[in-house]
Amino acid sequence: MSHAGSAYGLWPLVVLNSAIFILFAFSFFKPATARDWRTFGAFAAFIVALFVEMYGFPLTIYLLSGWLQTRFPKLDPFSHDAGHLWATLLGTQGDPHFGALHIASYAFIGYGFYLLSSAWHVLYHAQRRRTLATVGPYARIRHPQYVAFAMILLGFLLQWPTALTLGMFPVLLLMYGRLAINEESDMRREFGATCDRYARNTPRFAPRWAANPGRENGP
């Protein structure tokens, strides 16, 4: 692992990048309840695990180093570019930072943060009025904040997959799905028929791109 010194072991970058993305997400999500903190905590754990391997210790690359050197003999498995595993496995040429998957990752991450911010703005005002959030992104899907987190995590996986984050991703999706169901149970107890009508006309996670979504979602 003689080449790792120049590409990894950069722990200040691990701390800095983790803090930036976690604080950025915190500024949009603003967790208040225990459920919110569980959601945010799982996201934060994913981010830390990602940047530890991106700049700290490349566990996935270390585990795959023998196979990578056999399959790609010209590749330095401990170079930073080798961490872009999708580019390596697909055999793409050139700087992986300008590849299609990397650009797609920026799109997922950027839109995910935009959706997170938009959803929080609607939810914040709905909670202050003690009403059900049914406008903005909530007119398309019932849980835009969970979808936003999933999009951000998927964007990072397109950019820098690791064994740990690939394993965490489906677990987090299941966790967000369970939290969404529990949240809906709470909303039904609070809003009754209004919540039932909203749920009948608004998908949970995947939007229906029909005209006038959620047109029956009024109180």
C-alpha positions in Angstrom: 0.0 0.0 0.0 2.9 2.2 -0.7 1.0 4.5 -3.0 -1.7 5.3 -0.5 0.1 8.2 1.2 -0.5 10.7 -1.6 -4.1 9.7 -2.3 -5.4 8.7 1.2 -4.7 9.4 4.8 -6.1 12.9 4.4 -8.1 12.9 7.6 -8.7 16.7 7.7 -10.5 16.3 4.3 -12.6 13.5 5.8 -13.7 15.8 8.6 -14.1 18.9 6.4 -16.2 17.2 3.7 -18.3 15.2 6.1 -19.0 18.4 8.1 -19.9 20.4 5.0 -22.5 17.9 3.6 -23.9 17.0 7.0 -24.3 20.6 8.0 -25.7 21.4 4.6 -28.3 18.7 4.9 -29.0 19.8 8.5 -29.8 23.3 7.4 -32.4 22.0 5.0 -33.9 19.2 7.1 -33.7 20.7 10.6 -34.6 17.5 12.6 -36.9 18.2 15.5 -38.5 14.8 16.5 -36.9 11.5 17.4 -37.9 10.2 14.0 -36.3 13.1 12.3 -33.0 12.5 14.2 -33.0 8.8 13.2 -33.5 9.8 9.6 -30.7 12.4 9.8 -28.4 10.2 11.8 -28.5 7.4 9.3 -27.8 9.9 6.5 -24.8 11.3 8.5 -23.4 7.8 9.1 -23.5 7.1 5.3 -21.7 10.4 4.6 -19.0 9.8 7.2 -18.4 6.2 5.9 -18.2 7.5 2.3 -15.6 10.2 3.0 -13.5 7.9 5.3 -13.0 5.7 2.2 -12.7 8.6 -0.2 -9.9 10.4 1.6 -9.0 8.4 4.7 -8.5 4.6 4.4 -9.6 2.9 1.1 -11.0 -0.3 2.6 -12.9 -1.3 -0.5 -9.9 -0.7 -2.7 -7.6 -2.6 -0.3 -10.0 -5.6 -0.3 -10.2 -5.5 -4.1 -6.5 -4.6 -4.8 -5.4 -8.1 -5.8 -8.3 -8.6 -8.2 -7.9 -5.0 -9.6 -4.2 -5.6 -10.3 -5.0 -8.8 -12.1 -8.0 -7.5 -14.1 -6.5 -4.1 -14.8 -2.7 -4.5 -14.8 -2.0 -0.9 -15.8 -4.1 0.5 -13.0 -2.6 1.7 -9.8 -5.3 0.4 -7.4 -4.3 2.9 -4.7 -4.5 6.0 -6.9 -7.4 8.3 -6.1 -8.9 7.8 -9.6 -9.1 4.1 -8.9 -11.7 4.9 -6.2 -14.1 5.7 -9.0 -14.9 2.0 -9.3 -17.7 2.4 -11.8 -15.4 4.1 -14.3 -12.7 1.4 -13.7 -15.1 -1.5 -14.1 -16.8 0.0 -17.2 -13.4 0.7 -18.8 -14.2 4.4 -19.4 -11.3 6.6 -20.6 -10.2 10.0 -19.4 -10.7 11.8 -16.1 -13.6 10.1 -14.2 -14.6 13.4 -12.8 -16.0 14.4 -16.2 -17.6 11.0 -17.0 -21.3 10.5 -17.5 -21.8 8.7 -14.2 -20.0 11.5 -12.3 -22.1 14.2 -14.0 -25.2 12.1 -13.2 -24.1 11.9 -9.6 -24.0 15.7 -9.4 -27.5 15.9 -10.8 -28.9 13.4 -8.2 -27.1 15.2 -5.4 -28.0 18.7 -6.5 -31.7 17.9 -7.1 -31.8 15.9 -3.9 -30.7 18.9 -1.8 -33.2 21.1 -3.8 -36.0 18.7 -3.1 -35.0 18.5 0.6 -35.1 22.3 0.9 -38.4 22.7 -0.9 -40.1 19.9 1.1 -38.8 21.4 4.5 -40.2 24.8 3.6 -43.7 23.4 2.9 -43.6 21.1 6.0 -42.4 23.9 8.3 -45.4 26.1 7.4 -47.8 23.2 7.6 -46.6 22.3 11.0 -47.0 25.9 12.2 -50.6 26.0 10.9 -51.2 22.4 12.3 -52.3 21.3 8.8 -51.4 18.5 6.5 -48.6 19.3 4.0 -50.2 18.8 0.6 -48.6 21.5 -1.7 -45.3 21.9 -3.5 -43.5 18.6 -3.6 -46.1 17.1 -1.3 -48.6 17.5 -4.1 -46.6 14.9 -6.1 -45.5 12.4 -3.4 -46.2 12.0 0.3 -42.6 11.7 1.5 -40.4 14.0 -0.6 -37.8 14.4 2.2 -37.1 10.7 2.3 -36.9 10.6 -1.5 -34.5 13.5 -1.4 -32.2 11.7 1.0 -32.4 8.6 -1.2 -31.4 10.6 -4.3 -28.4 12.2 -2.5 -27.2 8.8 -1.3 -27.6 7.4 -4.8 -25.7 10.3 -6.3 -22.8 9.6 -4.0 -22.9 5.8 -4.9 -22.7 6.7 -8.6 -19.6 8.9 -7.8 -17.7 6.7 -5.3 -19.1 3.3 -4.4 -17.7 1.4 -1.4 -18.5 -1.9 0.1 -19.8 -0.3 3.3 -22.0 2.3 1.6 -23.3 -0.2 -1.0 -24.3 -2.3 1.9 -25.8 0.6 3.9 -27.9 1.9 1.0 -30.6 -0.8 0.8 -30.8 -0.8 4.6 -31.3 2.9 4.7 -34.0 2.6 2.0 -35.8 0.1 4.1 -35.4 2.3 7.2 -36.9 5.3 5.3 -39.8 3.2 4.1 -40.6 2.0 7.6 -40.3 5.6 8.9 -42.7 6.8 6.2 -45.3 4.1 7.2 -45.0 5.1 10.9 -45.3 8.7 10.0 -48.5 8.1 8.0 -50.0 6.3 11.0 -49.3 9.3 13.2 -50.8 11.6 10.5 -54.0 9.5 10.2 -54.5 9.7 14.0 -54.1 13.5 13.8 -55.9 14.4 10.5 -58.3 11.4 10.0 -60.3 11.5 6.7 -58.2 14.4 5.3 -55.1 12.2 5.5 -56.9 9.2 4.0 -58.1 11.3 1.1 -54.6 12.7 0.5 -53.0 9.2 0.6 -55.5 7.8 -1.9 -54.6 10.5 -4.4 -50.9 11.0 -3.8 -48.3 8.2 -4.3 -45.9 7.5 -1.4 -42.6 7.8 -3.2 -42.9 7.6 -7.0 -44.8 10.5 -8.5 -47.6 10.1 -11.1 -46.9 12.8 -13.7 -50.6 13.3 -14.5 -52.2 16.7 -14.8 -53.4 18.3 -11.6 -51.7 16.0 -9.1 -53.3 15.8 -5.7 -56.4 17.8 -6.9 -58.5 16.1 -4.3 -56.1 16.7 -1.5 -57.7 19.7 0.0 -58.9 19.6 3.6 
